[in-house]
Amino acid sequence: MPVNLPTLDPSQLFPVAGVELGIASAGVKTAGRKDVLVMRLAKGSRAAGVFTLNKFCAAPVRICRSHLADMGEIRALVVNTGNANAGTGLDGYERAKEICFALAERLDISPAQVLPFSTGVILEPLPAAKIISALDAAIGDLKPANWFEAANAIMTTDVAPKAASKKIVLDGKTVTLTGISKGAGMIHPNMATMLGYLATDAAVSQTVLQELVSWSADRSFNSITVDGDTSTNDSFILMATGQAGNTEVADTGSADFIILRDAILEISQTLAKAIIRDGEGATKFITINVEGGIDRAECKAVGYAIGRSPLVKTAFFASDPNLGRILCAIGYSQVENLDVDKLEVWLDDVLVAKDGGRYAGYKEENGQRVLKQSEISITVKLNRGNESATIWTCDFSYDYVKINADYRS
């Protein structure tokens, strides 16, 4: 079961003016499962995104990049689960385009105004005809209050749906933000096997919107790791409909920009951490804080080295304070000129290592006490600068192996 992941209350997911969501069943992988989501955006909406850096990126990722690069108005998104449409070559690309054309025709918009997304099994042909046959039902289901149903529809191996909402005030106007995400395995930047969609009714310039999605992704979805595998389909889309009536946020130095940025980051981190809490087979939620670096990049490198180490993760699952594995991971993080004699390593409030070795006052029973908790923090102090970064990860359990051994079954 997910690690301390609160049960979603649908009433706390606020409709966003200018966004409608519809769900339908196409039977992409499982008959009767609601596996298609359509999102319709009001005219005048803007969208920006960040995507996987996997060179074997899926066909829909390539299409999304192209449609967003055109800087045109995005009016709809279509998502299917059960099939990733990755490793499918030109055929997969054409099938994804067929879905864009079919949805555009039904909504009376241009195919270039549609962003397609897929998640599921790689290297299998996308059943485009099934998805297209479900579009009418999804369109018929379009309504602003469908966020909870949408969060359920995009899941794959997720145990629980993931969503969050927040209201803020910009320019004296109430602004709403709501987001959903999916992901549980094949999670590692850049980005993770995750889909994330965050919408706001704020008016935001295109330039600022792209800056916001990149900045927040770096500190949320690009700061999580379950298993070190960067997926082929990762996508995080930020949408702004401009329906709230605020003066357009166009200045990154303005007070409204800071308020909006912080709200987007809060929701993004909530969704990203929910993915880790629901990591395949996870029993422990682990926060890795790396402080005192020369820059964020080296702090993240140290955090990732620890967070993706199978030896660290299995030790944490067993509540075994074999903490030399953390030092080992720091040592191979490839941070240049790292002076290990300056390092400090903490496990929650327990100082474990200092001055290049085990801290004289460290007692193994204290380490074991911390590792028995379901929520654990690791703090690494590099003591060579003023930058910091936080990475979130989970342990490796027997269930992780079982889930991934049987994924296609």
C-alpha positions as CSV (number, residue, x, y, z in Angstrom):
1,M,0.0,0.0,0.0
2,P,1.1,3.6,-0.6
3,V,3.3,5.1,2.2
4,N,1.2,7.6,4.2
5,L,-0.6,8.8,1.0
6,P,-3.8,10.6,2.1
7,T,-7.0,9.4,0.6
8,L,-8.2,11.8,-2.1
9,D,-11.4,13.7,-1.3
10,P,-13.0,14.5,-4.7
11,S,-14.8,17.6,-3.1
12,Q,-11.3,19.1,-2.5
13,L,-10.4,19.1,-6.2
14,F,-11.6,22.4,-7.5
15,P,-12.9,22.9,-11.1
16,V,-10.7,25.2,-13.2
17,A,-12.6,27.7,-15.3
18,G,-11.9,26.9,-19.0
19,V,-11.1,23.2,-18.4
20,E,-13.4,20.2,-19.0
21,L,-12.5,16.6,-18.6
22,G,-14.2,13.5,-20.0
23,I,-13.4,9.8,-19.4
24,A,-14.3,6.7,-21.4
25,S,-13.5,3.0,-21.8
26,A,-11.6,1.9,-24.9
27,G,-10.4,-1.5,-23.6
28,V,-6.8,-0.7,-24.7
29,K,-5.4,-3.4,-22.4
30,T,-8.2,-4.4,-20.1
31,A,-11.9,-4.7,-21.1
32,G,-14.2,-2.3,-19.3
33,R,-11.4,-0.2,-17.8
34,K,-11.8,3.6,-18.1
35,D,-8.6,4.2,-19.9
36,V,-9.1,7.3,-22.1
37,L,-9.1,10.9,-20.9
38,V,-10.0,13.9,-23.0
39,M,-9.3,17.4,-21.7
40,R,-10.9,20.4,-23.5
41,L,-9.4,23.9,-23.0
42,A,-11.3,27.1,-23.6
43,K,-10.3,29.3,-26.5
44,G,-7.4,31.5,-25.7
45,S,-5.7,29.0,-23.4
46,R,-2.0,28.5,-23.3
47,A,0.1,25.4,-22.6
48,A,3.7,24.6,-22.0
49,G,5.5,21.3,-21.2
50,V,8.6,19.4,-20.4
51,F,9.2,15.9,-21.5
52,T,11.4,12.8,-21.1
53,L,15.1,13.0,-22.2
54,N,15.0,9.3,-23.2
55,K,16.3,9.1,-26.8
56,F,13.7,6.4,-27.4
57,C,10.9,8.8,-26.6
58,A,7.4,7.7,-27.5
59,A,5.5,8.9,-30.6
60,P,3.1,11.1,-28.6
61,V,6.0,12.9,-27.0
62,R,7.4,13.7,-30.4
63,I,4.0,15.0,-31.6
64,C,3.5,17.1,-28.4
65,R,6.9,18.7,-28.8
66,S,6.1,19.6,-32.4
67,H,2.7,21.0,-31.6
68,L,4.0,23.1,-28.7
69,A,6.9,24.4,-30.7
70,D,4.5,25.8,-33.2
71,M,3.4,28.3,-30.4
72,G,-0.2,27.9,-31.5
73,E,-3.2,27.7,-29.2
74,I,-3.7,24.3,-27.6
75,R,-7.3,23.3,-27.2
76,A,-7.4,19.7,-26.2
77,L,-5.4,16.8,-24.7
78,V,-6.1,13.1,-25.1
79,V,-4.5,10.4,-22.9
80,N,-4.6,6.6,-23.1
81,T,-3.3,4.1,-20.6
82,G,-2.5,0.5,-21.3
83,N,-0.1,1.1,-24.2
84,A,2.9,3.5,-24.3
85,N,3.1,3.7,-28.1
86,A,6.9,3.7,-27.7
87,G,9.3,1.7,-29.8
88,T,6.6,1.6,-32.5
89,G,8.4,3.5,-35.2
90,L,6.6,5.4,-38.0
91,D,3.5,3.3,-37.6
92,G,3.1,4.4,-34.0
93,Y,3.6,8.0,-35.0
94,E,0.9,7.8,-37.6
95,R,-1.5,6.1,-35.2
96,A,-1.0,8.9,-32.7
97,K,-1.6,11.5,-35.4
98,E,-4.8,9.6,-36.4
99,I,-6.1,10.1,-32.9
100,C,-5.2,13.8,-33.0
101,F,-7.1,14.2,-36.3
102,A,-10.1,12.3,-35.0
103,L,-10.4,14.3,-31.8
104,A,-9.8,17.6,-33.7
105,E,-12.6,16.7,-36.1
106,R,-15.0,16.1,-33.2
107,L,-14.2,19.3,-31.4
108,D,-14.0,21.4,-34.5
109,I,-10.4,22.5,-33.9
110,S,-7.1,21.9,-35.8
111,P,-5.1,18.7,-35.2
112,A,-2.1,20.9,-34.3
113,Q,-4.2,22.1,-31.3
114,V,-4.3,18.6,-29.8
115,L,-1.7,17.1,-27.5
116,P,-1.6,13.3,-27.3
117,F,-0.3,11.2,-24.5
118,S,0.2,7.4,-23.9
119,T,1.4,5.3,-21.0
120,G,1.7,1.6,-20.5
121,V,3.5,-1.3,-22.2
122,I,6.4,-0.4,-24.6
123,L,7.0,-2.1,-28.0
124,E,3.4,-3.0,-28.8
125,P,1.2,-1.4,-31.5
126,L,-1.2,1.2,-30.3
127,P,-4.8,0.1,-30.8
128,A,-5.7,3.5,-32.3
129,A,-9.1,2.3,-33.6
130,K,-10.2,1.4,-30.1
131,I,-9.2,4.8,-28.7
132,I,-10.9,6.7,-31.5
133,S,-14.1,4.7,-31.0
134,A,-14.1,5.9,-27.3
135,L,-13.7,9.6,-28.1
136,D,-17.4,10.3,-28.5
137,A,-18.1,8.8,-25.1
138,A,-15.3,10.8,-23.5
139,I,-16.5,14.0,-25.2
140,G,-20.0,13.3,-24.0
141,D,-18.7,13.0,-20.5
142,L,-16.8,16.4,-20.5
143,K,-17.4,18.4,-17.4
144,P,-15.3,20.8,-15.2
145,A,-15.7,18.6,-12.0
146,N,-14.2,15.4,-13.4
147,W,-10.7,15.8,-11.9
148,F,-11.0,12.8,-9.5
149,E,-12.3,10.6,-12.3
150,A,-9.4,11.8,-14.6
151,A,-6.8,11.0,-11.9
152,N,-8.1,7.4,-11.8
153,A,-8.3,7.1,-15.6
154,I,-4.6,7.8,-16.2
155,M,-3.2,5.2,-13.7
156,T,-1.2,2.1,-14.7
157,T,0.4,0.2,-11.9
158,D,-0.5,3.0,-9.5
159,V,-2.4,1.8,-6.4
160,A,-4.0,5.2,-5.7
161,P,-5.0,8.3,-7.8
162,K,-3.0,11.4,-7.3
163,A,-4.4,14.9,-7.5
164,A,-4.2,18.3,-5.7
165,S,-5.8,21.7,-5.7
166,K,-5.2,25.2,-4.4
167,K,-6.7,28.7,-4.6
168,I,-4.6,31.9,-4.5
169,V,-5.2,35.6,-5.2
170,L,-3.6,37.4,-8.0
171,D,-4.3,41.0,-8.9
172,G,-7.3,40.9,-6.5
173,K,-8.8,37.9,-8.3
174,T,-9.3,34.4,-7.0
175,V,-7.2,31.9,-9.0
176,T,-7.6,28.2,-9.0
177,L,-5.0,25.5,-9.7
178,T,-5.7,21.8,-9.9
179,G,-3.4,19.0,-11.0
180,I,-3.2,15.2,-11.5
181,S,-0.4,12.8,-12.1
182,K,0.3,9.1,-12.5
183,G,3.4,7.0,-11.9
184,A,4.7,4.3,-9.7
185,G,7.5,2.5,-11.5
186,M,10.2,3.3,-14.1
187,I,10.6,6.5,-12.2
188,H,13.8,8.5,-12.6
189,P,14.6,11.9,-14.2
190,N,14.5,13.2,-16.7
191,M,11.6,12.7,-16.1
192,A,10.0,9.6,-14.6
193,T,7.3,7.2,-16.0
194,M,4.9,9.8,-15.1
195,L,2.2,12.0,-16.7
196,G,1.4,15.2,-15.0
197,Y,-1.2,17.8,-15.9
198,L,-1.6,21.1,-13.9
199,A,-4.2,23.7,-15.0
200,T,-4.9,27.2,-13.7
201,D,-7.4,29.8,-14.7
202,A,-4.8,32.5,-14.3
203,A,-3.8,34.7,-17.2
204,V,-0.1,34.0,-17.9
205,S,2.1,34.9,-20.8
206,Q,3.5,32.0,-22.9
207,T,7.1,32.9,-22.0
208,V,6.4,32.9,-18.2
209,L,4.3,29.7,-18.5
210,Q,7.3,27.8,-20.1
211,E,9.6,29.2,-17.4
212,L,7.2,28.1,-14.7
213,V,6.8,24.5,-16.0
214,S,10.6,24.1,-16.3
215,W,11.4,25.6,-12.9
216,S,8.8,23.7,-11.0
217,A,9.6,20.4,-12.8
218,D,13.2,20.7,-11.8
219,R,12.2,20.9,-8.2
220,S,9.5,18.3,-8.2
221,F,9.1,15.6,-11.0
222,N,12.8,15.9,-11.8
223,S,13.7,15.4,-8.2
224,I,12.2,11.9,-7.7
225,T,13.5,8.4,-8.3
226,V,12.0,5.0,-7.6
227,D,14.3,2.7,-9.6
228,G,16.7,4.7,-11.8
229,D,14.9,4.0,-15.1
230,T,14.1,7.0,-17.2
231,S,10.9,6.3,-19.2
232,T,10.1,6.9,-22.8
233,N,6.8,8.8,-22.2
234,D,7.3,11.3,-19.4
235,S,5.3,14.5,-19.8
236,F,4.4,17.4,-17.5
237,I,2.0,20.0,-19.0
238,L,1.1,23.3,-17.4
239,M,-2.0,25.0,-18.8
240,A,-3.4,28.5,-18.2
241,T,-6.9,29.4,-19.5
242,G,-6.9,33.1,-18.6
243,Q,-10.5,32.8,-17.3
244,A,-9.8,34.2,-13.8
245,G,-9.7,37.8,-14.9
246,N,-6.4,38.8,-13.5
247,T,-3.9,41.0,-15.3
248,E,-1.6,38.7,-17.3
249,V,1.4,37.5,-15.3
250,A,4.2,38.5,-17.7
251,D,7.0,39.9,-15.4
252,T,9.1,37.3,-13.5
253,G,10.0,40.0,-11.0
254,S,6.4,40.8,-10.0
255,A,4.8,39.8,-6.7
256,D,2.1,37.9,-8.6
257,F,4.7,35.8,-10.4
258,I,6.2,34.7,-7.1
259,I,2.8,33.8,-5.6
260,L,1.9,31.8,-8.7
261,R,5.3,30.2,-9.0
262,D,5.1,29.0,-5.3
263,A,1.6,27.7,-5.8
264,I,2.6,25.7,-8.9
265,L,5.6,24.3,-7.1
266,E,3.5,23.3,-4.1
267,I,1.1,21.3,-6.2
268,S,3.9,19.9,-8.4
269,Q,5.8,18.6,-5.3
270,T,2.6,17.2,-3.8
271,L,2.0,15.2,-7.0
272,A,5.6,14.2,-7.3
273,K,5.9,13.0,-3.7
274,A,2.6,11.1,-4.2
275,I,4.3,9.1,-7.0
276,I,7.1,8.1,-4.6
277,R,4.6,7.3,-1.8
278,D,2.9,5.0,-4.3
279,G,6.2,3.6,-5.7
280,E,5.8,0.0,-6.8
281,G,6.1,-2.1,-3.6
282,A,7.2,0.9,-1.5
283,T,7.1,0.6,2.3
284,K,9.2,3.7,3.1
285,F,9.3,7.3,1.9
286,I,12.8,8.7,1.9
287,T,13.8,12.4,1.7
288,I,17.4,13.1,0.8
289,N,18.6,16.6,1.5
290,V,22.0,17.5,0.2
291,E,23.3,20.8,1.5
292,G,26.5,22.9,1.2
293,G,27.2,22.3,-2.5
294,I,28.8,24.5,-5.0
295,D,25.7,24.3,-7.2
296,R,22.4,22.5,-7.4
297,A,23.7,20.1,-10.1
298,E,26.2,18.5,-7.8
299,C,23.8,18.4,-4.9
300,K,21.3,16.6,-7.1
301,A,24.0,14.2,-8.4
302,V,24.8,13.1,-4.8
303,G,21.1,12.8,-4.0
304,Y,20.4,10.7,-7.1
305,A,23.4,8.4,-6.4
306,I,21.9,7.6,-3.0
307,G,18.3,7.5,-4.1
308,R,18.8,5.1,-7.0
309,S,21.2,2.7,-5.2
310,P,19.6,-0.8,-4.9
311,L,21.9,-1.5,-2.0
312,V,20.8,1.6,-0.1
313,K,17.1,0.9,-0.9
314,T,17.2,-2.7,0.1
315,A,18.9,-2.0,3.3
316,F,16.2,0.6,4.1
317,F,13.5,-2.0,3.3
318,A,15.1,-4.4,5.8
319,S,15.6,-1.6,8.4
320,D,19.3,-2.6,8.3
321,P,21.5,0.3,9.3
322,N,24.2,-0.7,6.8
323,L,24.9,2.9,6.3
324,G,28.3,2.5,4.6
325,R,26.2,2.0,1.5
326,I,25.3,5.7,1.6
327,L,28.9,6.7,1.8
328,C,29.7,4.4,-1.1
329,A,27.0,6.1,-3.2
330,I,28.2,9.5,-2.4
331,G,31.7,8.4,-3.4
332,Y,30.7,7.4,-6.9
333,S,28.4,10.4,-7.6
334,Q,31.1,11.9,-9.8
335,V,31.2,15.2,-8.1
336,E,34.5,16.8,-9.0
337,N,37.1,17.4,-6.2
338,L,34.8,16.2,-3.5
339,D,36.6,16.3,-0.1
340,V,35.0,13.4,1.8
341,D,36.8,14.5,5.0
342,K,34.5,17.5,5.1
343,L,31.3,15.5,4.8
344,E,28.6,15.0,7.4
345,V,25.9,12.4,6.9
346,W,22.8,12.4,9.1
347,L,19.9,9.9,9.4
348,D,17.1,12.1,10.7
349,D,18.6,13.6,13.9
350,V,21.4,11.0,14.1
351,L,24.9,12.0,13.0
352,V,26.3,9.0,11.2
353,A,29.5,10.1,9.5
354,K,31.9,13.0,10.0
355,D,35.5,13.8,9.2
356,G,35.8,11.1,6.6
357,G,34.5,8.2,8.6
358,R,32.0,6.9,11.2
359,Y,31.1,9.5,13.8
360,A,32.5,8.4,17.2
361,G,29.2,9.0,19.0
362,Y,27.1,7.0,16.5
363,K,25.3,4.0,17.9
364,E,23.8,1.4,15.6
365,E,20.6,1.1,17.7
366,N,20.0,4.8,16.9
367,G,20.3,4.1,13.2
368,Q,18.0,1.1,13.4
369,R,15.4,3.2,15.3
370,V,15.2,5.6,12.4
371,L,15.2,3.0,9.7
372,K,12.1,1.3,11.3
373,Q,10.1,4.4,10.6
374,S,7.9,4.7,7.4
375,E,9.3,8.2,6.7
376,I,13.0,8.7,6.8
377,S,15.3,11.6,6.0
378,I,19.0,11.5,5.0
379,T,21.0,14.7,5.1
380,V,24.3,15.1,3.5
381,K,26.3,18.2,4.2
382,L,29.0,18.7,1.6
383,N,30.4,21.8,3.4
384,R,31.8,23.4,0.2
385,G,29.2,25.9,-0.9
386,N,25.8,27.4,-0.3
387,E,23.6,25.5,-2.7
388,S,21.2,22.6,-1.8
389,A,18.7,20.2,-3.4
390,T,16.2,17.6,-2.2
391,I,15.5,14.2,-3.8
392,W,12.6,11.9,-2.9
393,T,12.8,8.2,-3.2
394,C,11.5,5.0,-1.6
395,D,12.8,1.5,-0.6
396,F,13.0,-1.6,-2.7
397,S,10.8,-4.4,-1.5
398,Y,10.0,-8.0,-2.7
399,D,6.8,-6.6,-4.2
400,Y,8.7,-4.3,-6.6
401,V,10.2,-7.4,-8.2
402,K,6.9,-9.2,-8.3
403,I,5.0,-6.2,-9.9
404,N,7.6,-5.8,-12.6
405,A,8.1,-9.5,-13.3
406,D,4.4,-9.8,-14.0
407,Y,3.8,-6.3,-15.6
408,R,2.7,-7.6,-19.1
409,S,0.7,-10.5,-17.7
